[in-house]
């Protein structure tokens, strides 16, 4: 089974190890921005907290897609997919 993204036609989900590597880079960058926002205006804590939750929700979706891409190659999942049709 090939897992595809809706964002880009005919693009497959990258391997989970690549997703995790990109997540680390993205989180490092986001952390700098969140820290800067709080240093400039500590009263923005509530907004920054929402941004953090949103970012992690998005990243969790990517991990789930990566996991599905990995286990999707296993015959048991492919058989289950066929049975659900």
KACORKA-V959141 format. One record per backbone hydrogen bond with DSSP energy under -1.0 kcal/mol. CO is the residue of the C=O (numbers start at 0). NH is the residue of the N-H. If there is no record, write none. Layout:
co & nh
CO & NH
CO & NH
This chain:
co & nh
2 & 12
7 & 10
10 & 4
14 & 18
15 & 19
16 & 20
17 & 21
18 & 22
19 & 23
20 & 24
21 & 25
22 & 26
23 & 27
24 & 28
25 & 29
26 & 30
27 & 31
28 & 32
29 & 33
30 & 34
31 & 35
32 & 36
33 & 37
34 & 38
35 & 39
36 & 40
40 & 43
41 & 44
43 & 47
44 & 48
45 & 49
46 & 50
47 & 51
48 & 52
49 & 53
50 & 54
51 & 55
52 & 56
53 & 57
54 & 58
55 & 59
56 & 60
57 & 61
58 & 62
59 & 63
60 & 64
61 & 65
62 & 66
63 & 67
64 & 68
65 & 69
66 & 70
67 & 71
69 & 72
70 & 73
73 & 77
74 & 78
75 & 79
76 & 80
77 & 81
78 & 82
79 & 83
81 & 84
